[in-house]
Amino acid sequence: MKKPKILLVFDTPYFIERGYDFKKEFEDPGWMVEQEVYTALKASGYPVSLLGIYNDISILLEEIKENPPDIIFNLVEVFNQKSFLDKNVASLFEMVGIPYTGANPEALFICNNKALTKEILSFHRIKVPNFYTFYKGRKVWLPKKLKLPLIVKPLCEEASRGISLASVVDSEEALIDRVRFIHQNFDIPAIAEEYIEGREIYVSILGNKKIKVLPFREMKFGEFPQDEPRIATYKAKWDYDYREKWGIKNVFAGRLPEGVDKKIADICKRAYRALCMDSYARFDIRFTSNSEVYIIEANANPSLAKNDEVVQSAEKAGISYLKLLERIIALGLERKII
């Protein structure tokens, strides 16, 4: 069977002309996902072209017109350094009628807005932390419906950007300071949500109409100080020296009480449908000491790095890296582009 012609599209921090080979960039760990996806597909005989986009969409349109692919493998996370524009890129793929991998524009739009995500999940009676959104130029105060401590985050950022230990606040004064920090440094609204004490568990899902829940992963905080909030800060996720210092590790989830595995899987399936997700996704949840399950974050198009949660969970389920990529491609090809 003939393998589909693939255009691998990803974001770049500066403008790069069409036809560039990215050999130099792929030696940098910061380009790990792009390099690993490209290498796996190329080694398996797929005809793959590379295209990096920064702030000019015309080179994408030119490439599609002059060298039309059978499918676009979408690794675009930002456009012009703005993460909320990832949905617009996926919309463009739909407008030109080219199948693509990963989340649809609706899911990207919903998941990029943490408040909207929580409102939809709450409507479907899926537990999320109580929250409040603070917009720039408006009064900041401690709403009566919220109980301290709170965790303050940028409303529309991903990968834990803007989240540190200082994000957890235990007074109105600290809340005001942190909200102002988000407004000033990210120039977007801030969301404050109740801090949920519990285990940090990651649930990856694969599929369109028929969906599969993959083995759970968990962030273990090792030697992290007991008096500090155990949250997935930016440093806890991405600073390897910091992780090593405190013994922070991402591993397969430890033992859960009887029946909880099914409970978590069922909740995440419901959330997947409620948020219009497809292809693949990951939920960040908190499992409390009294067996309550809260969805903290919903991630459309999560990382496909070999050392990250989706890939690790897939391999545990017997799905190799190449097979996972091929499954994602197949899911993209079966999507109907109107």
Buried (B, 14 or more C-beta within 10 A) or exposed (E): EEBBBBBBBBBBEEEBEBEEEBEEBBEEEEBBBBBBBBEBBBEEEBBBBBBBBBBEBEBBEEBBEEEEBBBBBBBBBBBEEEBBBBBBBBBBBBEBEBBBBBBBBBBBBBBBBBBBBBBBBBEEEBBBBBBBBBEBEEEBEBEEEBEBBBBBBBBBBBBBEBBBEEBBBEEBEBBBBBBBBBBEEBEBBBBBBBBBEBBBBBBBBBBBEEBBBBBBBBBBBEEBEEEEBBBBBBBBBEEEEBBEEBEBEBEEBEEBEEEBBEBBBEBBBBBBEBBBBBBBBBBBBBBEEEEEBBBBBBBBBBBBBBEBBBBBBBBBBEBEBEEBBBBBBBBBEEBEEE
